[in-house]
Each structure stands twice: as C-alpha cells, then as structure tokens.
Amino acid sequence: VASAFDPLASLLVWMKEHLQESLTLADLAAAVGLSARRLQELSQKRYGLSPMELLRQQRLEVFHAELLDPAHARTSVAALLRRSQLVNSAATRQAFEARYGDTPNALRKGSKAPAAWPLRFIGSQASSS
C-alpha cells in the first residue's frame, strides 16, 4: 500500500537538515513543493504553529542541547545562539524561557531541569505513519 506524501512530516525532516541555514517561509514551502500560504494553513491546522515557529522551536532544541553539552561549556550563549540561527533578542529569550522554564544562562548553571520537547514526539509520530 502506497502512503500519501505528508508535506509536514517531510518539512520537519528537511528543517532538521537545514537548521544552520538562514531560511525564509518561501524556502520552507519550496522544500515541500507547496505555496507559502498552503504550508501556513497545514502547519497551523496540525500543530497550531506557523512553519517559521516550527523552525524556531527546532532551533531552540539545538540551542538547548548545546547549552547543556560540556563540549560547549566555554562557548558564549551569544555564540551558541548564532550557531543555531537564533536572534539574541527578548523574543528569543521569552520563547526559550516558555519552553524550558528558565533563561539560557540560568539553565546552563543548572537551576532547573528542562521540560520534555513536543516536536520529538510530533516528528516521531509523523515519520512512523
């Protein structure tokens, strides 16, 4: 039985392979052969997030992992943000704090344990169907 093409599952995989690139909504849509508008609609319907929000969440996950990685202990938070293609801004800090319950600096110092990450579940669920 042939399975139908799932553009959002494909997008999640593609994004993980291109996280360190500067990407636009047009890039994301082109990667899965949809118009930007259609991709927005599908993403909002399935995840309640825009494609760019999904991208930011995946980048936050990478940033979070690098913050906790001893190999990056001497790398500044600002440098890790740049590596993850995240802007060093209040909005990024707020998104990080909402996701992980603490600021990047405080988390790095071990003040709180991180929460579970929903996109791993979403990505796993999409790729196993």
N, C-alpha and C positions, 0 to 999 in steps of 0.2 A: 504494500500500500504506500503510495507516494504521499509524503506530507506536504502541506501547503507552506509556501515561503512565509516566514514570520519576520517582517522587517524590523520589529523592535528587538527581537532576540538577536538578529544579525547586527543591529546597531550596537547593542551592548558589547558584543564580542569585538566589533570593529573599533569602538571607542577605547576599549582596554588596550588595543594595539597602537593607538594613536594619541594617548593621553598627553604625551610630551610635546605635541604639536599645537600651534595656535590654530584653533578651529572655530568656524562660524556655523550658524544654523544651516546655511547653504551647503557647507561641507558635509554635515551630518546627513542632510537629505539626499545629497548626491551619492553618498556611500551606500545607501539602500535603495536608490532609484525612485525616490518619492519627491513630491513637491514639498517645500518647506511647510506650507500650510497643512498638507495631509499628515506629515510627520508630527507636527504640533498636535493635531487632533487625536491621532492614535496614541501618542505618548501621554497626553492629558487624560484620555479615557482610561488607559490601562494603569498608569502609575500615579496620576494626579500631579504630575510634574511635566514641565516642558523638556524638550530634548537637551537644552542648554543646562537646565537644572540637573538632569541626569548626569551630564558630563561633569558638572561641578561636584556632584556627590561622589563620582568615581575618583575625581582628582583629590577630593578631601580624604578619601580612603587611603590613597597612596601617600599623601602628605602625613596622615596619621601614622601609618606603618613606619615611615621614615623617621618621624619624631621619636618613636619608641625603639628604633633599631640602634643598638650600640655602635654600629659602624658609622652612624651619622651623628654621634654624640657631640662632636666638635664642629658640626656644620650649623650655622646660624638658622634660626627659624625663618628669617627673610630669604636666605638662600634655598632652603627647602621649599618654601612657597614658590619661588621662581622655577625650581626644578619641576614642580608639579603643575606649572602653568596657572597658578592661582595669584590673584592680585592681593598685595598686602594692604587690605582695607578693612574698615569697620564691618562691612557686609560679609567679608570672608571670615573674620573673627566671630561674628554672630552666628554664621552658618556652622562653623566648627563647634562653637560652644553649644549650640542647639543639638547638634549631632552627638557630641562626645561628652557633654556635661561640664566642660572646663575649657579654659583658654589653652592655646598651644603651649605656652611657657609653663603654665601650672601642670598640665598633663605630663609634659616632659619631666617635670620634677616629681611626678608620681602621686599627685594629690588625690586623684580619683581614678577608678577603673573605667575603661571605655565600655560603652554600650555595644550590643550586637549590631551588625551592619545589615540593613534590609536588602541592599542590592545584591549581596551574595546569594541570598535566598531567591530573589527575583531572577537573577542571571542563571542560577542553577535550575530553577523551575522552568525557565524558558528554553534552556538548552536540552532538557531531558524530555520535552514533549515531542 
